[in-house]
Amino acid sequence: MARYKQEQKQLKKVVNTDKKKRDDKKVKRTSSNGFYYSFLTVILLLCLIQITISAVLNISKIVSYKAKIVQITKTRNAAKALNEQLQDNIKNFSNVTGLEAIARNNLKMSSEDEVLVIINTKPEEEKNEKDLVLRLMRLTKHD
């Protein structure tokens, strides 16, 4: 029995040394695992930052594109209105009465039986502008 007890004790010692080696390996693994986990954490944080920046940039692009769409639709509507107005003007120019109205209003013309009377609504402003132009011309002549 004494031998059996000694063998058990020796086996326990062997088992204990194996446990120590396993514990040492676990310690080594945990230190290397800690490095890997911290490395992966840093990489994941960088990925998260990149995703956040991309999301912000995409949202800002969406907002700017919507503003451009609104501006383009306003421009298109204004162009359509101008196009309709020009088509109406073309129709009016084809009539003789339309041509006479243009000649009277814009070109200061009259027909054979008419007398053209021009009424200035702002004569003082025009005189002041003409006086200023004449003064500047006189000043430049003297120099």
C-alpha positions as a Markdown table, in Angstrom:
| # | Residue | x | y | z |
|---|---|---|---|---|
| 1 | Met | 0.0 | 0.0 | 0.0 |
| 2 | Ala | 2.8 | 2.3 | 0.6 |
| 3 | Arg | 3.8 | 2.0 | -3.0 |
| 4 | Tyr | 0.3 | 2.7 | -4.1 |
| 5 | Lys | 0.2 | 5.8 | -2.1 |
| 6 | Gln | 3.6 | 6.9 | -3.4 |
| 7 | Glu | 2.5 | 6.3 | -7.0 |
| 8 | Gln | -0.6 | 8.3 | -6.4 |
| 9 | Lys | 1.4 | 11.1 | -4.9 |
| 10 | Gln | 3.8 | 11.0 | -7.8 |
| 11 | Leu | 0.9 | 11.0 | -10.3 |
| 12 | Lys | -0.6 | 14.0 | -8.5 |
| 13 | Lys | 2.7 | 15.8 | -8.8 |
| 14 | Val | 2.9 | 15.1 | -12.5 |
| 15 | Val | -0.7 | 16.2 | -12.9 |
| 16 | Asn | 0.1 | 19.3 | -11.0 |
| 17 | Thr | 3.1 | 20.1 | -13.2 |
| 18 | Asp | 0.9 | 19.7 | -16.3 |
| 19 | Lys | -1.6 | 22.1 | -14.7 |
| 20 | Lys | 1.2 | 24.6 | -14.1 |
| 21 | Lys | 2.3 | 24.3 | -17.8 |
| 22 | Arg | -1.3 | 24.7 | -18.9 |
| 23 | Asp | -1.7 | 27.7 | -16.6 |
| 24 | Asp | 1.5 | 29.2 | -18.1 |
| 25 | Lys | 0.2 | 28.6 | -21.6 |
| 26 | Lys | -3.1 | 30.2 | -20.6 |
| 27 | Val | -1.2 | 33.2 | -19.3 |
| 28 | Lys | 0.7 | 33.5 | -22.5 |
| 29 | Arg | -2.5 | 33.0 | -24.6 |
| 30 | Thr | -4.3 | 35.6 | -22.6 |
| 31 | Ser | -1.6 | 38.2 | -23.1 |
| 32 | Ser | -1.5 | 37.5 | -26.8 |
| 33 | Asn | -5.3 | 37.4 | -26.9 |
| 34 | Gly | -5.4 | 40.8 | -25.2 |
| 35 | Phe | -3.1 | 42.2 | -27.9 |
| 36 | Tyr | -5.3 | 40.8 | -30.6 |
| 37 | Tyr | -8.5 | 42.0 | -29.0 |
| 38 | Ser | -7.1 | 45.5 | -28.6 |
| 39 | Phe | -5.9 | 45.5 | -32.2 |
| 40 | Leu | -9.3 | 44.4 | -33.4 |
| 41 | Thr | -11.0 | 47.0 | -31.3 |
| 42 | Val | -8.8 | 49.7 | -32.9 |
| 43 | Ile | -9.7 | 48.4 | -36.3 |
| 44 | Leu | -13.4 | 48.3 | -35.5 |
| 45 | Leu | -13.3 | 51.9 | -34.2 |
| 46 | Leu | -11.6 | 53.1 | -37.4 |
| 47 | Cys | -14.3 | 51.3 | -39.4 |
| 48 | Leu | -17.0 | 52.9 | -37.3 |
| 49 | Ile | -15.4 | 56.4 | -37.9 |
| 50 | Gln | -15.2 | 55.8 | -41.6 |
| 51 | Ile | -18.9 | 54.7 | -41.8 |
| 52 | Thr | -20.0 | 57.8 | -39.8 |
| 53 | Ile | -18.0 | 60.1 | -42.1 |
| 54 | Ser | -19.5 | 58.4 | -45.2 |
| 55 | Ala | -23.0 | 58.7 | -43.8 |
| 56 | Val | -22.6 | 62.4 | -43.1 |
| 57 | Leu | -21.1 | 63.1 | -46.5 |
| 58 | Asn | -24.0 | 61.2 | -48.2 |
| 59 | Ile | -26.6 | 63.1 | -46.2 |
| 60 | Ser | -25.0 | 66.4 | -47.2 |
| 61 | Lys | -24.9 | 65.4 | -50.9 |
| 62 | Ile | -28.6 | 64.5 | -50.7 |
| 63 | Val | -29.5 | 67.9 | -49.2 |
| 64 | Ser | -27.5 | 69.7 | -51.9 |
| 65 | Tyr | -29.0 | 67.6 | -54.7 |
| 66 | Lys | -32.5 | 68.4 | -53.4 |
| 67 | Ala | -31.7 | 72.1 | -53.4 |
| 68 | Lys | -30.4 | 71.8 | -57.0 |
| 69 | Ile | -33.6 | 70.0 | -58.0 |
| 70 | Val | -35.7 | 72.8 | -56.6 |
| 71 | Gln | -33.6 | 75.4 | -58.3 |
| 72 | Ile | -33.8 | 73.6 | -61.7 |
| 73 | Thr | -37.5 | 73.2 | -61.5 |
| 74 | Lys | -37.9 | 76.9 | -60.8 |
| 75 | Thr | -35.7 | 77.7 | -63.8 |
| 76 | Arg | -37.7 | 75.2 | -65.9 |
| 77 | Asn | -41.0 | 76.8 | -64.9 |
| 78 | Ala | -39.7 | 80.3 | -65.6 |
| 79 | Ala | -38.4 | 79.1 | -69.1 |
| 80 | Lys | -41.8 | 77.6 | -69.8 |
| 81 | Ala | -43.6 | 80.9 | -68.9 |
| 82 | Leu | -41.1 | 82.8 | -71.1 |
| 83 | Asn | -41.7 | 80.4 | -73.9 |
| 84 | Glu | -45.4 | 80.9 | -73.7 |
| 85 | Gln | -45.0 | 84.6 | -73.6 |
| 86 | Leu | -42.8 | 84.5 | -76.7 |
| 87 | Gln | -45.2 | 82.4 | -78.5 |
| 88 | Asp | -48.0 | 84.9 | -77.7 |
| 89 | Asn | -45.7 | 87.7 | -79.0 |
| 90 | Ile | -45.1 | 85.8 | -82.2 |
| 91 | Lys | -48.9 | 85.5 | -82.7 |
| 92 | Asn | -49.3 | 89.2 | -82.0 |
| 93 | Phe | -46.5 | 90.2 | -84.4 |
| 94 | Ser | -48.2 | 88.3 | -87.2 |
| 95 | Asn | -51.2 | 90.7 | -86.9 |
| 96 | Val | -51.1 | 94.2 | -88.4 |
| 97 | Thr | -52.4 | 95.8 | -85.2 |
| 98 | Gly | -49.7 | 94.2 | -83.2 |
| 99 | Leu | -47.0 | 95.7 | -85.5 |
| 100 | Glu | -48.6 | 99.1 | -85.3 |
| 101 | Ala | -48.6 | 99.0 | -81.5 |
| 102 | Ile | -44.9 | 98.1 | -81.4 |
| 103 | Ala | -44.2 | 100.9 | -83.9 |
| 104 | Arg | -46.0 | 103.4 | -81.8 |
| 105 | Asn | -44.7 | 102.4 | -78.4 |
| 106 | Asn | -41.1 | 101.3 | -79.0 |
| 107 | Leu | -40.1 | 103.1 | -82.2 |
| 108 | Lys | -42.1 | 106.3 | -81.7 |
| 109 | Met | -43.7 | 106.0 | -85.2 |
| 110 | Ser | -47.1 | 107.0 | -86.3 |
| 111 | Ser | -49.3 | 106.3 | -89.4 |
| 112 | Glu | -50.2 | 108.8 | -92.0 |
| 113 | Asp | -53.3 | 110.1 | -90.3 |
| 114 | Glu | -52.0 | 110.2 | -86.8 |
| 115 | Val | -50.0 | 112.8 | -84.8 |
| 116 | Leu | -47.6 | 111.4 | -82.3 |
| 117 | Val | -47.6 | 113.1 | -78.9 |
| 118 | Ile | -44.9 | 112.0 | -76.4 |
| 119 | Ile | -45.5 | 112.7 | -72.7 |
| 120 | Asn | -42.5 | 112.5 | -70.4 |
| 121 | Thr | -43.5 | 111.4 | -66.9 |
| 122 | Lys | -40.1 | 112.0 | -65.4 |
| 123 | Pro | -38.6 | 115.1 | -67.1 |
| 124 | Glu | -36.6 | 116.3 | -64.0 |
| 125 | Glu | -34.7 | 113.1 | -63.6 |
| 126 | Glu | -33.7 | 113.0 | -67.2 |
| 127 | Lys | -32.6 | 116.6 | -67.2 |
| 128 | Asn | -30.5 | 116.0 | -64.1 |
| 129 | Glu | -28.9 | 113.0 | -65.7 |
| 130 | Lys | -28.2 | 114.9 | -68.9 |
| 131 | Asp | -26.8 | 117.8 | -66.9 |
| 132 | Leu | -24.4 | 115.5 | -65.1 |
| 133 | Val | -23.3 | 113.9 | -68.4 |
| 134 | Leu | -22.7 | 117.4 | -69.9 |
| 135 | Arg | -20.7 | 118.6 | -66.9 |
| 136 | Leu | -18.5 | 115.5 | -67.0 |
| 137 | Met | -18.0 | 116.1 | -70.7 |
| 138 | Arg | -17.0 | 119.7 | -70.1 |
| 139 | Leu | -14.6 | 118.7 | -67.4 |
| 140 | Thr | -12.9 | 116.2 | -69.6 |
| 141 | Lys | -12.6 | 118.7 | -72.4 |
| 142 | His | -10.8 | 121.3 | -70.1 |
| 143 | Asp | -8.3 | 118.8 | -68.9 |
